[in-house]
Amino acid sequence: MPQTQIESQFDLGAVQDAIREFGFDGWLLYDFRGLNVLALRVLGIAESDIGSRRFFYFVPKIGEPKKLVHRIESGALDHLPGEKIVYLTWQELEAGVKQLIEDSQQIAMEYSPRNANPYISRVDAGTVELIRECGADVASSGNLIQYFEARWTDEQWQLHLQADQLNRAAFDLAWKLIADRVRAGKSIHETDVQDFVMDYYAQNQMTTYHPPIVGVGPHSGDPHYYPVKGSDAEIKQGDFVLLDMWAKMDVPQGVYSDLTKVGFIGDPIPEKYKTIFDIVAAARDAGIECVRSAFSAGRKLQGWEVDRATRNVIDGAGYGEYFIHRTGHSIGTETHGNGAHMDDLETKEDRLVLPRTCFSIEPGIYRDDFGVRSEINVYVDAEAQIHVTGGVQTEITRVLEEY
């Protein structure tokens, strides 16, 4: 990446505003051989420019930043503002770290107490020990990271809306493909639907890191089921089908639409499917309402609260043991982004749900014979208005009747 581009990505004023907003004395960004990809992104260091020696970059809440770099790679942080300290020996490294953070009490790093949130825990325990021996307390930079990694620009919001429109159309086309084949008495398998959707994405200048999930019957009860050609299930009359599809516009800074819907090939829909779907839909809606009510009241919202709101509905219906994943994940240029997740199961997500961030709400109930998941995307705009994209599914799709 050219240096002029790197320089334009790091806004010292914005970084220091955020440091003060979240109550830190400074932010210490550290990396060794690419272990801390989050710090590298914030600092605008491309993968091709990752060095082989440790560096530290300290941004105080007020004043000039300081950088600590090895003599062999003394230019590693030259694209960033601030005074440079060069070390050679390990003794000079430790003395340099102390010089960087002198007089600072609480410092943010890519660290999570007890590794409770592994998504942001990128700094090793020994380095944390060193910082603490230098007299500073280390706290998690999770909210700082998502402030610069997960917030969308206005352009990205428009790209999401474009991806959402096309992704929703992909569901309609996939359901129609299934309906046409079944009505004609022709064979159609899970991977046939996968291939069809991937072709559609390519034709519409969309990209994705992985083909969609197409799960029939018992396969829909596996949240991460992946069909394999030759051993995948045929889709037939009387089958319950789950489609989970994600893609983004194939342009720089494109962001994902990630949606899940369910359908039944026939009529009437058996009561067992409707009962589970209604519970999952109510849980999804409770999660959406949790977000809406918090922002409407001007109350700070943490990711775990959204998970708890959906999980309470499923727990209350007696199906808690069948809801085996978090409620949702951050969405960005990667399907699972670096912002706050909606999680009080796998982690206690205490990061804030910030304006200009997007995430999924996708509760599910997974039984041995079938599983139901309903996934939409939620975007909180710069004015804290809540936007739900993806089309909220209110009942199981009657594939043969509707398509």
Secondary structure, 3 states (H helix, E strand, C coil): CCHHHHHHHCCHHHHHHHHHHCCCCEEEEEECCCCCHHHHHHHCCCHHHCCCCCEEEEEECCCCCEEEEEHHHCCCCCCCCCEEEEECCHHHHHHHHHHHHCCCCEEEECCCHHHCCCCCCCCCHHHHHHHHHCCCEEEECHHHHHHHHCCCCHHHHHHHHHHHHHHHHHHHHHHHHHHHHHHCCCCCEHHHHHHHHHHHHHHCCEECCCCCEEEEHHHHHCCCCCCCCCCCCECCCCCEEEEEEEEEECCCCCCEEEEEEEEECCCCCCHHHHHHHHHHHHHHHHHHHHHHHHHHCCCCCEHHHHHHHHHHHHHHCCCHHHCCCCCECEECCCCCCCCCCECCCCCCCCCECCCCEEEEECCEEECCCCEEECEEEEEECCCCCEEEECCCCCCCEEHHHHC
